Amino acid sequence: MSLIATDSDGKRILDYLGQTMVQHAGDGGGQKDVLVRRAYDFVLAEQKRIVEAKNSKLIPRYEAFRRYVESRLPLWGLEAKKD
């Protein structure tokens, strides 16, 4: 149940980058680089590609996805990149 959270839109989500995952990742920060940093880089690259393609269906979805990932970055000791 600790993996379930309420998202910014009020809907329940699987919080796969939240505090419970930070606790289970263990010491050493390996998951930070392997999982979180790479996932964030992917989200940024895909969002850029989708915006450039003017995909009106996916643009708001990737905006929401980016907001979620960026909201969890501090838990992992990471900072959001500035546009």
Order of alpha helices (4+ residues) and beta strands (2+ residues): beta-beta-alpha-alpha-alpha
